[in-house]
């Protein structure tokens, strides 16, 4: 998962509030499942955190696509 930030916030700043979490296919992949291009410097979380409080708010479009891909 990779974070999306509000406009004007610095991805490298750990105090910057996360606007939304997106699912990406790998730690180096900046493009989310929903098609949004995320900052390569944005904070990431392991896919295991999906569905937990740590992943909120989560992108609903990524969530729908991810559910279809998980066996
Ligand atoms: Zn998304």
PDB file of the backbone (N, CA, C, O) and the ligand in Angstrom, with CONECT records:
HET     ZN  A 101       1
ATOM      1  N   UNK A   1       0.848  -1.181   0.000  1.00  0.00           N
ATOM      2  CA  UNK A   1       0.000   0.000   0.000  1.00  0.00           C
ATOM      3  C   UNK A   1       0.887   1.234   0.000  1.00  0.00           C
ATOM      4  O   UNK A   1       1.955   1.257   0.610  1.00  0.00           O
ATOM      5  N   UNK A   2       0.422   2.247  -0.692  1.00  0.00           N
ATOM      6  CA  UNK A   2       1.195   3.484  -0.749  1.00  0.00           C
ATOM      7  C   UNK A   2       0.270   4.655  -0.444  1.00  0.00           C
ATOM      8  O   UNK A   2      -0.903   4.654  -0.818  1.00  0.00           O
ATOM      9  N   UNK A   3       0.817   5.647   0.239  1.00  0.00           N
ATOM     10  CA  UNK A   3       0.010   6.770   0.703  1.00  0.00           C
ATOM     11  C   UNK A   3      -0.166   7.838  -0.368  1.00  0.00           C
ATOM     12  O   UNK A   3       0.732   8.097  -1.170  1.00  0.00           O
ATOM     13  N   UNK A   4      -1.335   8.445  -0.360  1.00  0.00           N
ATOM     14  CA  UNK A   4      -1.584   9.646  -1.167  1.00  0.00           C
ATOM     15  C   UNK A   4      -1.733  10.802  -0.189  1.00  0.00           C
ATOM     16  O   UNK A   4      -2.371  10.673   0.856  1.00  0.00           O
ATOM     17  N   UNK A   5      -1.142  11.920  -0.541  1.00  0.00           N
ATOM     18  CA  UNK A   5      -1.171  13.082   0.346  1.00  0.00           C
ATOM     19  C   UNK A   5      -2.008  14.194  -0.244  1.00  0.00           C
ATOM     20  O   UNK A   5      -2.230  14.261  -1.453  1.00  0.00           O
ATOM     21  N   UNK A   6      -2.468  15.067   0.639  1.00  0.00           N
ATOM     22  CA  UNK A   6      -3.172  16.247   0.174  1.00  0.00           C
ATOM     23  C   UNK A   6      -2.199  17.125  -0.598  1.00  0.00           C
ATOM     24  O   UNK A   6      -0.996  17.097  -0.335  1.00  0.00           O
ATOM     25  N   UNK A   7      -2.698  17.892  -1.533  1.00  0.00           N
ATOM     26  CA  UNK A   7      -1.862  18.736  -2.353  1.00  0.00           C
ATOM     27  C   UNK A   7      -1.085  19.711  -1.472  1.00  0.00           C
ATOM     28  O   UNK A   7      -1.643  20.321  -0.560  1.00  0.00           O
ATOM     29  N   UNK A   8       0.197  19.846  -1.756  1.00  0.00           N
ATOM     30  CA  UNK A   8       1.018  20.775  -0.997  1.00  0.00           C
ATOM     31  C   UNK A   8       1.769  20.115   0.133  1.00  0.00           C
ATOM     32  O   UNK A   8       2.699  20.707   0.681  1.00  0.00           O
ATOM     33  N   UNK A   9       1.386  18.884   0.503  1.00  0.00           N
ATOM     34  CA  UNK A   9       2.097  18.197   1.568  1.00  0.00           C
ATOM     35  C   UNK A   9       3.283  17.430   0.989  1.00  0.00           C
ATOM     36  O   UNK A   9       3.225  16.932  -0.135  1.00  0.00           O
ATOM     37  N   UNK A  10       4.336  17.342   1.754  1.00  0.00           N
ATOM     38  CA  UNK A  10       5.548  16.678   1.304  1.00  0.00           C
ATOM     39  C   UNK A  10       5.502  15.195   1.643  1.00  0.00           C
ATOM     40  O   UNK A  10       5.346  14.832   2.809  1.00  0.00           O
ATOM     41  N   UNK A  11       5.637  14.335   0.640  1.00  0.00           N
ATOM     42  CA  UNK A  11       5.596  12.891   0.910  1.00  0.00           C
ATOM     43  C   UNK A  11       6.688  12.434   1.866  1.00  0.00           C
ATOM     44  O   UNK A  11       6.492  11.482   2.620  1.00  0.00           O
ATOM     45  N   UNK A  12       7.854  13.112   1.841  1.00  0.00           N
ATOM     46  CA  UNK A  12       8.963  12.701   2.693  1.00  0.00           C
ATOM     47  C   UNK A  12       8.771  13.084   4.148  1.00  0.00           C
ATOM     48  O   UNK A  12       9.512  12.618   5.013  1.00  0.00           O
ATOM     49  N   UNK A  13       7.776  13.936   4.431  1.00  0.00           N
ATOM     50  CA  UNK A  13       7.540  14.381   5.803  1.00  0.00           C
ATOM     51  C   UNK A  13       6.686  13.355   6.541  1.00  0.00           C
ATOM     52  O   UNK A  13       5.524  13.159   6.185  1.00  0.00           O
ATOM     53  N   UNK A  14       7.241  12.694   7.567  1.00  0.00           N
ATOM     54  CA  UNK A  14       6.473  11.659   8.270  1.00  0.00           C
ATOM     55  C   UNK A  14       5.253  12.214   9.002  1.00  0.00           C
ATOM     56  O   UNK A  14       4.357  11.456   9.375  1.00  0.00           O
ATOM     57  N   UNK A  15       5.212  13.526   9.209  1.00  0.00           N
ATOM     58  CA  UNK A  15       4.047  14.113   9.903  1.00  0.00           C
ATOM     59  C   UNK A  15       2.951  14.525   8.923  1.00  0.00           C
ATOM     60  O   UNK A  15       1.860  14.913   9.343  1.00  0.00           O
ATOM     61  N   UNK A  16       3.229  14.445   7.634  1.00  0.00           N
ATOM     62  CA  UNK A  16       2.223  14.836   6.645  1.00  0.00           C
ATOM     63  C   UNK A  16       1.029  13.880   6.737  1.00  0.00           C
ATOM     64  O   UNK A  16       1.210  12.662   6.729  1.00  0.00           O
ATOM     65  N   UNK A  17      -0.178  14.420   6.823  1.00  0.00           N
ATOM     66  CA  UNK A  17      -1.347  13.544   6.940  1.00  0.00           C
ATOM     67  C   UNK A  17      -1.618  12.790   5.642  1.00  0.00           C
ATOM     68  O   UNK A  17      -1.543  13.363   4.555  1.00  0.00           O
ATOM     69  N   UNK A  18      -1.930  11.513   5.763  1.00  0.00           N
ATOM     70  CA  UNK A  18      -2.250  10.692   4.594  1.00  0.00           C
ATOM     71  C   UNK A  18      -3.697  10.952   4.198  1.00  0.00           C
ATOM     72  O   UNK A  18      -4.607  10.834   5.019  1.00  0.00           O
ATOM     73  N   UNK A  19      -3.898  11.303   2.944  1.00  0.00           N
ATOM     74  CA  UNK A  19      -5.256  11.562   2.464  1.00  0.00           C
ATOM     75  C   UNK A  19      -5.982  10.239   2.225  1.00  0.00           C
ATOM     76  O   UNK A  19      -7.169  10.110   2.524  1.00  0.00           O
ATOM     77  N   UNK A  20      -5.264   9.270   1.687  1.00  0.00           N
ATOM     78  CA  UNK A  20      -5.876   7.994   1.317  1.00  0.00           C
ATOM     79  C   UNK A  20      -4.778   6.959   1.100  1.00  0.00           C
ATOM     80  O   UNK A  20      -3.684   7.302   0.652  1.00  0.00           O
ATOM     81  N   UNK A  21      -5.057   5.715   1.408  1.00  0.00           N
ATOM     82  CA  UNK A  21      -4.120   4.621   1.105  1.00  0.00           C
ATOM     83  C   UNK A  21      -4.568   3.925  -0.167  1.00  0.00           C
ATOM     84  O   UNK A  21      -5.753   3.660  -0.369  1.00  0.00           O
ATOM     85  N   UNK A  22      -3.589   3.634  -1.023  1.00  0.00           N
ATOM     86  CA  UNK A  22      -3.876   2.915  -2.270  1.00  0.00           C
ATOM     87  C   UNK A  22      -3.114   1.600  -2.265  1.00  0.00           C
ATOM     88  O   UNK A  22      -2.093   1.462  -1.591  1.00  0.00           O
ATOM     89  N   UNK A  23      -3.623   0.634  -3.025  1.00  0.00           N
ATOM     90  CA  UNK A  23      -2.914  -0.629  -3.175  1.00  0.00           C
ATOM     91  C   UNK A  23      -2.035  -0.551  -4.406  1.00  0.00           C
ATOM     92  O   UNK A  23      -2.491  -0.148  -5.476  1.00  0.00           O
ATOM     93  N   UNK A  24      -0.767  -0.937  -4.260  1.00  0.00           N
ATOM     94  CA  UNK A  24       0.174  -1.023  -5.377  1.00  0.00           C
ATOM     95  C   UNK A  24       0.685  -2.457  -5.467  1.00  0.00           C
ATOM     96  O   UNK A  24       0.593  -3.219  -4.504  1.00  0.00           O
ATOM     97  N   UNK A  25       1.225  -2.818  -6.633  1.00  0.00           N
ATOM     98  CA  UNK A  25       1.649  -4.211  -6.852  1.00  0.00           C
ATOM     99  C   UNK A  25       3.005  -4.535  -6.256  1.00  0.00           C
ATOM    100  O   UNK A  25       3.357  -5.708  -6.133  1.00  0.00           O
ATOM    101  N   UNK A  26       3.759  -3.540  -5.891  1.00  0.00           N
ATOM    102  CA  UNK A  26       5.072  -3.779  -5.307  1.00  0.00           C
ATOM    103  C   UNK A  26       5.575  -2.516  -4.642  1.00  0.00           C
ATOM    104  O   UNK A  26       5.057  -1.426  -4.882  1.00  0.00           O
ATOM    105  N   UNK A  27       6.584  -2.667  -3.808  1.00  0.00           N
ATOM    106  CA  UNK A  27       7.101  -1.528  -3.046  1.00  0.00           C
ATOM    107  C   UNK A  27       7.658  -0.439  -3.960  1.00  0.00           C
ATOM    108  O   UNK A  27       7.685   0.734  -3.587  1.00  0.00           O
ATOM    109  N   UNK A  28       8.109  -0.829  -5.173  1.00  0.00           N
ATOM    110  CA  UNK A  28       8.714   0.151  -6.073  1.00  0.00           C
ATOM    111  C   UNK A  28       7.712   0.686  -7.097  1.00  0.00           C
ATOM    112  O   UNK A  28       8.065   1.513  -7.938  1.00  0.00           O
ATOM    113  N   UNK A  29       6.473   0.219  -7.029  1.00  0.00           N
ATOM    114  CA  UNK A  29       5.471   0.570  -8.041  1.00  0.00           C
ATOM    115  C   UNK A  29       4.715   1.839  -7.620  1.00  0.00           C
ATOM    116  O   UNK A  29       4.015   1.838  -6.607  1.00  0.00           O
ATOM    117  N   UNK A  30       4.858   2.928  -8.405  1.00  0.00           N
ATOM    118  CA  UNK A  30       4.189   4.166  -8.020  1.00  0.00           C
ATOM    119  C   UNK A  30       2.725   4.231  -8.474  1.00  0.00           C
ATOM    120  O   UNK A  30       1.969   5.082  -8.005  1.00  0.00           O
ATOM    121  N   UNK A  31       2.317   3.323  -9.396  1.00  0.00           N
ATOM    122  CA  UNK A  31       0.951   3.380  -9.929  1.00  0.00           C
ATOM    123  C   UNK A  31       0.037   2.480  -9.102  1.00  0.00           C
ATOM    124  O   UNK A  31       0.296   1.287  -8.947  1.00  0.00           O
ATOM    125  N   UNK A  32      -1.029   3.067  -8.578  1.00  0.00           N
ATOM    126  CA  UNK A  32      -1.969   2.290  -7.769  1.00  0.00           C
ATOM    127  C   UNK A  32      -2.889   1.460  -8.667  1.00  0.00           C
ATOM    128  O   UNK A  32      -2.980   1.703  -9.870  1.00  0.00           O
ATOM    129  N   UNK A  33      -3.565   0.484  -8.070  1.00  0.00           N
ATOM    130  CA  UNK A  33      -4.492  -0.363  -8.831  1.00  0.00           C
ATOM    131  C   UNK A  33      -5.586   0.464  -9.491  1.00  0.00           C
ATOM    132  O   UNK A  33      -6.071   0.102 -10.563  1.00  0.00           O
ATOM    133  N   UNK A  34      -5.980   1.566  -8.868  1.00  0.00           N
ATOM    134  CA  UNK A  34      -7.058   2.399  -9.409  1.00  0.00           C
ATOM    135  C   UNK A  34      -6.557   3.328 -10.503  1.00  0.00           C
ATOM    136  O   UNK A  34      -7.352   4.036 -11.123  1.00  0.00           O
ATOM    137  N   UNK A  35      -5.230   3.339 -10.755  1.00  0.00           N
ATOM    138  CA  UNK A  35      -4.690   4.147 -11.830  1.00  0.00           C
ATOM    139  C   UNK A  35      -4.027   5.438 -11.387  1.00  0.00           C
ATOM    140  O   UNK A  35      -3.378   6.107 -12.191  1.00  0.00           O
ATOM    141  N   UNK A  36      -4.179   5.797 -10.128  1.00  0.00           N
ATOM    142  CA  UNK A  36      -3.565   7.023  -9.622  1.00  0.00           C
ATOM    143  C   UNK A  36      -2.054   6.838  -9.553  1.00  0.00           C
ATOM    144  O   UNK A  36      -1.568   5.799  -9.106  1.00  0.00           O
ATOM    145  N   UNK A  37      -1.317   7.848  -9.997  1.00  0.00           N
ATOM    146  CA  UNK A  37       0.133   7.812  -9.915  1.00  0.00           C
ATOM    147  C   UNK A  37       0.553   8.455  -8.597  1.00  0.00           C
ATOM    148  O   UNK A  37       0.274   9.627  -8.348  1.00  0.00           O
ATOM    149  N   UNK A  38       1.227   7.671  -7.759  1.00  0.00           N
ATOM    150  CA  UNK A  38       1.609   8.159  -6.438  1.00  0.00           C
ATOM    151  C   UNK A  38       3.080   8.553  -6.408  1.00  0.00           C
ATOM    152  O   UNK A  38       3.872   8.124  -7.247  1.00  0.00           O
ATOM    153  N   UNK A  39       3.423   9.365  -5.438  1.00  0.00           N
ATOM    154  CA  UNK A  39       4.796   9.827  -5.297  1.00  0.00           C
ATOM    155  C   UNK A  39       5.690   8.659  -4.874  1.00  0.00           C
ATOM    156  O   UNK A  39       5.372   7.956  -3.915  1.00  0.00           O
ATOM    157  N   UNK A  40       6.807   8.446  -5.579  1.00  0.00           N
ATOM    158  CA  UNK A  40       7.708   7.351  -5.204  1.00  0.00           C
ATOM    159  C   UNK A  40       8.270   7.521  -3.791  1.00  0.00           C
ATOM    160  O   UNK A  40       8.732   6.553  -3.186  1.00  0.00           O
ATOM    161  N   UNK A  41       8.232   8.741  -3.268  1.00  0.00           N
ATOM    162  CA  UNK A  41       8.748   8.993  -1.921  1.00  0.00           C
ATOM    163  C   UNK A  41       7.675   8.795  -0.853  1.00  0.00           C
ATOM    164  O   UNK A  41       7.953   8.914   0.340  1.00  0.00           O
ATOM    165  N   UNK A  42       6.463   8.495  -1.277  1.00  0.00           N
ATOM    166  CA  UNK A  42       5.370   8.352  -0.316  1.00  0.00           C
ATOM    167  C   UNK A  42       5.579   7.139   0.582  1.00  0.00           C
ATOM    168  O   UNK A  42       6.226   6.163   0.201  1.00  0.00           O
ATOM    169  N   UNK A  43       5.021   7.224   1.767  1.00  0.00           N
ATOM    170  CA  UNK A  43       5.133   6.140   2.743  1.00  0.00           C
ATOM    171  C   UNK A  43       4.388   4.905   2.229  1.00  0.00           C
ATOM    172  O   UNK A  43       3.352   5.021   1.574  1.00  0.00           O
ATOM    173  N   UNK A  44       4.934   3.717   2.537  1.00  0.00           N
ATOM    174  CA  UNK A  44       4.272   2.471   2.142  1.00  0.00           C
ATOM    175  C   UNK A  44       3.985   1.626   3.385  1.00  0.00           C
ATOM    176  O   UNK A  44       4.580   1.824   4.445  1.00  0.00           O
ATOM    177  N   UNK A  45       3.068   0.689   3.226  1.00  0.00           N
ATOM    178  CA  UNK A  45       2.780  -0.296   4.265  1.00  0.00           C
ATOM    179  C   UNK A  45       2.698  -1.665   3.580  1.00  0.00           C
ATOM    180  O   UNK A  45       2.367  -1.752   2.398  1.00  0.00           O
ATOM    181  N   UNK A  46       3.000  -2.733   4.328  1.00  0.00           N
ATOM    182  CA  UNK A  46       2.849  -4.065   3.732  1.00  0.00           C
ATOM    183  C   UNK A  46       1.385  -4.354   3.442  1.00  0.00           C
ATOM    184  O   UNK A  46       0.496  -3.816   4.102  1.00  0.00           O
ATOM    185  N   UNK A  47       1.138  -5.208   2.451  1.00  0.00           N
ATOM    186  CA  UNK A  47      -0.231  -5.539   2.059  1.00  0.00           C
ATOM    187  C   UNK A  47      -1.000  -6.173   3.221  1.00  0.00           C
ATOM    188  O   UNK A  47      -2.230  -6.136   3.252  1.00  0.00           O
ATOM    189  N   UNK A  48      -0.271  -6.752   4.171  1.00  0.00           N
ATOM    190  CA  UNK A  48      -0.911  -7.369   5.339  1.00  0.00           C
ATOM    191  C   UNK A  48      -1.759  -6.381   6.122  1.00  0.00           C
ATOM    192  O   UNK A  48      -2.718  -6.770   6.788  1.00  0.00           O
ATOM    193  N   UNK A  49      -1.407  -5.104   6.042  1.00  0.00           N
ATOM    194  CA  UNK A  49      -2.124  -4.098   6.821  1.00  0.00           C
ATOM    195  C   UNK A  49      -3.466  -3.736   6.194  1.00  0.00           C
ATOM    196  O   UNK A  49      -4.257  -2.993   6.777  1.00  0.00           O
ATOM    197  N   UNK A  50      -3.710  -4.264   5.010  1.00  0.00           N
ATOM    198  CA  UNK A  50      -4.984  -3.988   4.338  1.00  0.00           C
ATOM    199  C   UNK A  50      -6.149  -4.503   5.186  1.00  0.00           C
ATOM    200  O   UNK A  50      -6.121  -5.630   5.681  1.00  0.00           O
ATOM    201  N   UNK A  51      -7.157  -3.672   5.341  1.00  0.00           N
ATOM    202  CA  UNK A  51      -8.308  -4.085   6.138  1.00  0.00           C
ATOM    203  C   UNK A  51      -8.168  -3.758   7.615  1.00  0.00           C
ATOM    204  O   UNK A  51      -9.109  -3.958   8.383  1.00  0.00           O
ATOM    205  N   UNK A  52      -7.005  -3.256   8.024  1.00  0.00           N
ATOM    206  CA  UNK A  52      -6.822  -2.870   9.422  1.00  0.00           C
ATOM    207  C   UNK A  52      -6.973  -1.355   9.568  1.00  0.00           C
ATOM    208  O   UNK A  52      -7.049  -0.618   8.585  1.00  0.00           O
ATOM    209  N   UNK A  53      -7.013  -0.919  10.819  1.00  0.00           N
ATOM    210  CA  UNK A  53      -7.173   0.510  11.095  1.00  0.00           C
ATOM    211  C   UNK A  53      -6.021   1.324  10.504  1.00  0.00           C
ATOM    212  O   UNK A  53      -6.194   2.495  10.167  1.00  0.00           O
ATOM    213  N   UNK A  54      -4.851   0.705  10.379  1.00  0.00           N
ATOM    214  CA  UNK A  54      -3.678   1.411   9.856  1.00  0.00           C
ATOM    215  C   UNK A  54      -3.862   1.809   8.399  1.00  0.00           C
ATOM    216  O   UNK A  54      -3.174   2.704   7.908  1.00  0.00           O
ATOM    217  N   UNK A  55      -4.781   1.152   7.707  1.00  0.00           N
ATOM    218  CA  UNK A  55      -4.966   1.405   6.280  1.00  0.00           C
ATOM    219  C   UNK A  55      -6.126   2.352   6.002  1.00  0.00           C
ATOM    220  O   UNK A  55      -6.523   2.509   4.847  1.00  0.00           O
ATOM    221  N   UNK A  56      -6.668   2.977   7.015  1.00  0.00           N
ATOM    222  CA  UNK A  56      -7.799   3.882   6.812  1.00  0.00           C
ATOM    223  C   UNK A  56      -7.330   5.334   6.765  1.00  0.00           C
ATOM    224  O   UNK A  56      -6.407   5.698   7.492  1.00  0.00           O
ATOM    225  N   UNK A  57      -7.946   6.173   5.924  1.00  0.00           N
ATOM    226  CA  UNK A  57      -8.949   5.800   4.915  1.00  0.00           C
ATOM    227  C   UNK A  57      -8.317   5.091   3.729  1.00  0.00           C
ATOM    228  O   UNK A  57      -7.219   5.445   3.299  1.00  0.00           O
ATOM    229  N   UNK A  58      -9.008   4.093   3.205  1.00  0.00           N
ATOM    230  CA  UNK A  58      -8.483   3.341   2.071  1.00  0.00           C
ATOM    231  C   UNK A  58      -9.265   3.682   0.812  1.00  0.00           C
ATOM    232  O   UNK A  58     -10.475   3.899   0.858  1.00  0.00           O
ATOM    233  N   UNK A  59      -8.557   3.728  -0.315  1.00  0.00           N
ATOM    234  CA  UNK A  59      -9.168   4.021  -1.608  1.00  0.00           C
ATOM    235  C   UNK A  59     -10.195   2.920  -1.942  1.00  0.00           C
ATOM    236  O   UNK A  59      -9.834   1.745  -2.006  1.00  0.00           O
ATOM    237  N   UNK A  60     -11.445   3.284  -2.151  1.00  0.00           N
ATOM    238  CA  UNK A  60     -12.479   2.277  -2.391  1.00  0.00           C
ATOM    239  C   UNK A  60     -12.299   1.605  -3.749  1.00  0.00           C
ATOM    240  O   UNK A  60     -12.637   0.433  -3.911  1.00  0.00           O
ATOM    241  N   UNK A  61     -11.771   2.338  -4.718  1.00  0.00           N
ATOM    242  CA  UNK A  61     -11.560   1.730  -6.051  1.00  0.00           C
ATOM    243  C   UNK A  61     -10.447   0.700  -5.995  1.00  0.00           C
ATOM    244  O   UNK A  61     -10.560  -0.365  -6.602  1.00  0.00           O
ATOM    245  N   UNK A  62      -9.372   1.001  -5.273  1.00  0.00           N
ATOM    246  CA  UNK A  62      -8.304   0.022  -5.091  1.00  0.00           C
ATOM    247  C   UNK A  62      -8.833  -1.176  -4.310  1.00  0.00           C
ATOM    248  O   UNK A  62      -8.488  -2.317  -4.620  1.00  0.00           O
ATOM    249  N   UNK A  63      -9.660  -0.933  -3.311  1.00  0.00           N
ATOM    250  CA  UNK A  63     -10.204  -2.018  -2.502  1.00  0.00           C
ATOM    251  C   UNK A  63     -11.011  -2.983  -3.339  1.00  0.00           C
ATOM    252  O   UNK A  63     -10.887  -4.197  -3.177  1.00  0.00           O
ATOM    253  N   UNK A  64     -11.841  -2.461  -4.237  1.00  0.00           N
ATOM    254  CA  UNK A  64     -12.682  -3.301  -5.086  1.00  0.00           C
ATOM    255  C   UNK A  64     -11.822  -4.133  -6.036  1.00  0.00           C
ATOM    256  O   UNK A  64     -12.081  -5.318  -6.246  1.00  0.00           O
ATOM    257  N   UNK A  65     -10.797  -3.500  -6.606  1.00  0.00           N
ATOM    258  CA  UNK A  65      -9.923  -4.238  -7.535  1.00  0.00           C
ATOM    259  C   UNK A  65      -9.111  -5.282  -6.796  1.00  0.00           C
ATOM    260  O   UNK A  65      -8.944  -6.400  -7.284  1.00  0.00           O
ATOM    261  N   UNK A  66      -8.612  -4.934  -5.639  1.00  0.00           N
ATOM    262  CA  UNK A  66      -7.784  -5.842  -4.864  1.00  0.00           C
ATOM    263  C   UNK A  66      -8.589  -7.084  -4.468  1.00  0.00           C
ATOM    264  O   UNK A  66      -8.077  -8.202  -4.527  1.00  0.00           O
ATOM    265  N   UNK A  67      -9.822  -6.891  -4.075  1.00  0.00           N
ATOM    266  CA  UNK A  67     -10.677  -8.012  -3.678  1.00  0.00           C
ATOM    267  C   UNK A  67     -10.841  -8.980  -4.832  1.00  0.00           C
ATOM    268  O   UNK A  67     -10.901 -10.191  -4.620  1.00  0.00           O
ATOM    269  N   UNK A  68     -10.914  -8.463  -6.056  1.00  0.00           N
ATOM    270  CA  UNK A  68     -11.092  -9.319  -7.232  1.00  0.00           C
ATOM    271  C   UNK A  68      -9.834 -10.128  -7.517  1.00  0.00           C
ATOM    272  O   UNK A  68      -9.906 -11.222  -8.078  1.00  0.00           O
ATOM    273  N   UNK A  69      -8.658  -9.578  -7.121  1.00  0.00           N
ATOM    274  CA  UNK A  69      -7.396 -10.250  -7.433  1.00  0.00           C
ATOM    275  C   UNK A  69      -6.985 -11.261  -6.361  1.00  0.00           C
ATOM    276  O   UNK A  69      -6.268 -12.220  -6.646  1.00  0.00           O
ATOM    277  N   UNK A  70      -7.442 -11.042  -5.139  1.00  0.00           N
ATOM    278  CA  UNK A  70      -7.070 -11.962  -4.051  1.00  0.00           C
ATOM    279  C   UNK A  70      -7.855 -13.262  -4.203  1.00  0.00           C
ATOM    280  O   UNK A  70      -9.082 -13.242  -4.298  1.00  0.00           O
ATOM    281  N   UNK A  71      -7.152 -14.386  -4.224  1.00  0.00           N
ATOM    282  CA  UNK A  71      -7.849 -15.667  -4.403  1.00  0.00           C
ATOM    283  C   UNK A  71      -8.690 -16.042  -3.174  1.00  0.00           C
ATOM    284  O   UNK A  71      -9.337 -17.089  -3.164  1.00  0.00           O
TER     285      UNK A  71
HETATM  286 ZN    ZN A 101      -6.605   3.777  -5.325  1.00  0.00          ZN
END
